[in-house]
Amino acid sequence: MYMNLDEIRKFCSTKNGVSEKFPFDEDTLVIYVGSKMFLLTSIRNTILKISLKCDPIMSIDLRRDYKSIEPGYHLNKKHWNSITLGEEISDDQIKFFINMSYNLVFNNLKKSERISINA
């Protein structure tokens, strides 16, 4: 069985400085580290898709190798991927991609914000 939205939310909530908001509409859940988003998803779609930040070079390879990984929907296509869950990506891979997104965003926060989150 593949991760569902509740499992993804629970996994993300174990990380430092994480919060959830609906800044765009009542459907789009955005998960933040500090003041920056690192995961977006629709809470109403029957097929779960998540958008995550990714290293630009790795994004190209992932999109080539997996049909369920596409350029980020309504996001900077160079830095974001949208991943359809329940197809070919394992839970361990999803957790790896979530961790990568979290770390990329966390490392680009202002130093004072990173220090505050780790305090």
LUMVOBA-615249 format. One record per residue: residue in one letter; y, z, x of N, C-alpha, C, O in turn. Coordinates in steps of 0.05 Angstrom, whole numbers, padded with zeros to 5 digits, always signed. Layout:
<recs>
aYZXYZXYZXYZX
...
</recs>
This chain:
<recs>
m-00024+00000+00017+00000+00000+00000+00025+00000+00018+00025+00013+00039
y+00045-00014+00009+00070-00016+00025+00090+00004+00016+00089+00014-00007
m+00109+00011+00034+00129+00031+00028+00145+00023+00003+00150-00001-00002
n+00151+00042-00013+00168+00038-00036+00196+00049-00031+00201+00060-00009
l+00214+00046-00050+00242+00055-00045+00243+00085-00040+00258+00094-00023
d+00228+00101-00055+00229+00130-00051+00220+00137-00023+00231+00155-00010
e+00199+00124-00013+00189+00130+00014+00210+00121+00035+00213+00135+00056
i+00224+00099+00031+00244+00090+00049+00267+00110+00050+00277+00117+00071
r+00276+00119+00026+00297+00139+00024+00290+00165+00038+00306+00177+00053
k+00265+00173+00034+00256+00198+00046+00255+00195+00077+00263+00213+00091
f+00245+00173+00086+00244+00168+00115+00272+00168+00127+00277+00181+00148
c+00291+00155+00114+00318+00154+00124+00331+00181+00124+00347+00188+00142
s+00325+00197+00104+00338+00223+00101+00330+00243+00123+00343+00264+00126
t+00309+00237+00138+00301+00254+00160+00319+00251+00185+00317+00266+00204
k+00336+00231+00185+00353+00225+00208+00379+00240+00206+00389+00245+00184
n+00391+00246+00229+00416+00260+00230+00439+00244+00219+00441+00220+00224
g+00456+00257+00203+00481+00244+00194+00478+00223+00172+00496+00207+00168
v+00455+00224+00158+00450+00203+00138+00460+00212+00110+00457+00235+00102
s+00472+00193+00096+00480+00197+00069+00476+00171+00053+00473+00150+00064
e+00475+00174+00026+00471+00152+00008+00495+00149-00010+00507+00169-00019
k+00503+00124-00015+00526+00118-00032+00521+00092-00047+00504+00076-00040
f+00537+00088-00068+00538+00063-00083+00566+00052-00082+00580+00052-00103
p+00575+00042-00059+00603+00033-00057+00610+00007-00070+00634+00001-00075
f+00590-00010-00076+00596-00036-00086+00592-00038-00116+00608-00050-00130
d+00570-00026-00126+00563-00027-00155+00542-00006-00160+00534+00009-00142
e+00533-00004-00184+00513+00016-00192+00484+00008-00183+00466+00024-00186
d+00481-00016-00173+00455-00027-00166+00449-00026-00136+00426-00023-00127
t+00470-00028-00119+00466-00031-00090+00468-00004-00076+00490+00007-00073
l+00445+00006-00068+00444+00031-00053+00450+00025-00024+00438+00007-00012
v+00468+00040-00012+00475+00037+00016+00470+00063+00030+00479+00084+00021
i+00455+00062+00051+00448+00086+00067+00464+00084+00093+00464+00064+00108
y+00479+00106+00098+00497+00108+00121+00487+00127+00142+00472+00146+00136
v+00495+00122+00167+00495+00142+00187+00525+00147+00193+00539+00128+00202
g+00534+00171+00189+00562+00176+00192+00578+00159+00172+00573+00159+00148
s+00597+00144+00183+00615+00128+00166+00606+00099+00164+00620+00082+00152
k+00583+00091+00176+00575+00063+00177+00548+00059+00163+00530+00076+00166
m+00545+00037+00150+00520+00031+00136+00499+00020+00155+00505+00005+00174
f+00474+00027+00150+00452+00016+00166+00429+00005+00149+00411-00008+00160
l+00430+00009+00122+00410-00001+00105+00422-00006+00077+00437+00011+00067
l+00416-00029+00065+00425-00035+00038+00401-00045+00022+00384-00058+00033
t+00401-00038-00003+00380-00048-00021+00389-00047-00050+00407-00032-00057
s+00376-00062-00067+00380-00061-00095+00360-00041-00107+00336-00041-00100
i+00369-00023-00124+00351-00004-00136+00338-00015-00161+00321-00002-00173
r+00346-00039-00170+00336-00050-00195+00317-00073-00192+00302-00080-00211
n+00316-00086-00169+00299-00109-00165+00269-00101-00166+00262-00080-00156
t+00253-00117-00178+00224-00111-00179+00211-00115-00152+00191-00102-00145
i+00221-00134-00137+00211-00139-00110+00231-00126-00091+00255-00132-00091
l+00221-00107-00075+00239-00091-00058+00246-00107-00033+00229-00117-00018
k+00273-00109-00029+00284-00122-00005+00303-00102+00007+00319-00089-00007
i+00302-00099+00033+00322-00082+00047+00336-00099+00068+00325-00117+00080
s+00362-00093+00072+00377-00106+00093+00383-00086+00114+00391-00063+00109
l+00378-00094+00139+00380-00077+00162+00395-00091+00185+00392-00115+00188
k+00409-00075+00200+00422-00086+00224+00400-00091+00245+00380-00077+00247
c+00404-00112+00261+00384-00120+00281+00398-00132+00305+00419-00144+00303
d+00385-00129+00328+00394-00143+00352+00395-00173+00346+00375-00184+00336
p+00417-00187+00352+00419-00216+00346+00397-00233+00357+00387-00251+00344
i+00388-00228+00382+00367-00244+00394+00340-00239+00380+00325-00257+00374
m+00335-00214+00375+00310-00206+00361+00310-00218+00332+00289-00225+00322
s+00334-00219+00319+00335-00230+00292+00325-00258+00291+00310-00266+00273
i+00332-00274+00311+00323-00302+00311+00293-00303+00313+00280-00319+00299
d+00281-00287+00331+00252-00287+00334+00238-00277+00309+00218-00289+00300
l+00248-00256+00297+00236-00245+00273+00236-00265+00249+00217-00268+00235
r+00259-00279+00246+00261-00298+00224+00242-00322+00229+00232-00334+00210
r+00238-00329+00254+00219-00350+00261+00190-00342+00255+00174-00358+00246
d+00184-00317+00262+00156-00307+00261+00147-00297+00233+00123-00296+00228
y+00166-00289+00216+00159-00277+00190+00174-00291+00168+00199-00292+00168
k+00159-00301+00148+00173-00314+00125+00187-00293+00108+00205-00301+00093
s+00180-00268+00110+00193-00247+00093+00218-00235+00106+00230-00217+00095
i+00226-00246+00129+00251-00237+00142+00270-00260+00142+00265-00282+00153
e+00293-00256+00130+00314-00276+00127+00341-00266+00137+00344-00242+00141
p+00360-00284+00141+00387-00274+00148+00397-00255+00126+00391-00258+00102
g+00413-00235+00134+00423-00215+00115+00438-00227+00092+00456-00243+00095
y+00430-00218+00068+00442-00228+00043+00470-00216+00041+00473-00191+00040
h+00490-00232+00039+00518-00224+00036+00528-00207+00060+00546-00191+00057
l+00516-00211+00083+00522-00196+00107+00526-00215+00131+00520-00239+00128
n+00535-00205+00153+00538-00221+00177+00510-00230+00186+00493-00214+00194
k+00505-00256+00184+00478-00267+00189+00469-00263+00218+00445-00264+00223
k+00487-00260+00236+00480-00256+00264+00469-00228+00268+00451-00225+00285
h+00478-00208+00254+00471-00180+00259+00454-00167+00238+00445-00144+00242
w+00449-00180+00216+00434-00167+00193+00411-00185+00184+00414-00209+00182
n+00389-00172+00178+00366-00185+00166+00360-00173+00139+00364-00149+00135
s+00350-00189+00121+00339-00179+00095+00309-00183+00096+00299-00205+00102
i+00295-00161+00090+00266-00161+00093+00254-00156+00066+00260-00136+00053
t+00236-00173+00057+00221-00169+00032+00196-00153+00039+00180-00161+00055
l+00194-00130+00026+00172-00112+00030+00148-00120+00013+00151-00134-00007
g+00124-00112+00021+00100-00117+00006+00088-00144+00012+00070-00153-00002
e+00097-00157+00033+00085-00182+00040+00070-00180+00067+00046-00172+00067
e+00083-00186+00088+00069-00188+00114+00078-00167+00134+00067-00166+00156
i+00096-00150+00127+00107-00130+00146+00095-00103+00140+00096-00093+00117
s+00083-00090+00160+00070-00065+00156+00090-00042+00154+00114-00046+00161
d+00081-00019+00144+00099+00004+00142+00109+00013+00170+00132+00020+00173
d+00092+00011+00190+00101+00019+00217+00123+00000+00227+00141+00009+00240
q+00120-00026+00221+00141-00045+00228+00167-00039+00213+00189-00040+00225
i+00165-00033+00188+00189-00026+00172+00203-00002+00184+00227-00002+00187
k+00187+00018+00190+00199+00042+00202+00212+00036+00229+00233+00046+00236
f+00200+00018+00245+00211+00010+00270+00238-00004+00265+00258+00001+00279
f+00239-00022+00245+00264-00037+00239+00285-00018+00229+00309-00021+00235
i+00278+00001+00212+00297+00021+00202+00308+00038+00226+00332+00042+00228
n+00290+00046+00243+00299+00062+00267+00318+00045+00284+00338+00056+00294
m+00312+00020+00288+00329+00003+00304+00356+00000+00291+00376+00002+00305
s+00357-00005+00265+00382-00007+00251+00399+00018+00254+00423+00018+00260
y+00386+00041+00249+00399+00067+00251+00411+00070+00279+00434+00077+00282
n+00395+00065+00299+00404+00069+00327+00426+00050+00335+00445+00058+00348
l+00424+00025+00327+00446+00005+00332+00472+00015+00320+00493+00014+00333
v+00471+00024+00296+00495+00033+00282+00505+00059+00294+00529+00062+00300
f+00487+00078+00298+00495+00104+00309+00508+00100+00336+00529+00113+00342
n+00497+00084+00353+00508+00080+00380+00535+00066+00380+00549+00067+00400
n+00542+00053+00358+00568+00040+00356+00589+00057+00341+00612+00048+00338
l+00581+00081+00333+00601+00099+00321+00620+00109+00343+00613+00108+00367
k+00643+00119+00335+00661+00131+00354+00647+00155+00367+00631+00169+00354
k+00653+00160+00392+00641+00182+00407+00644+00208+00392+00624+00224+00391
s+00667+00214+00381+00671+00239+00367+00653+00241+00342+00643+00263+00336
e+00648+00219+00329+00630+00219+00305+00601+00224+00314+00587+00239+00301
r+00593+00211+00336+00566+00215+00346+00562+00244+00354+00541+00256+00348
i+00581+00256+00367+00579+00284+00375+00577+00302+00351+00561+00321+00350
s+00594+00296+00331+00594+00312+00306+00567+00311+00292+00557+00331+00281
i+00554+00287+00291+00529+00284+00278+00507+00299+00293+00489+00310+00280
n+00508+00299+00319+00487+00312+00335+00491+00342+00339+00474+00356+00349
a+00514+00352+00329+00520+00381+00333+00502+00398+00315+00505+00422+00315
</recs>
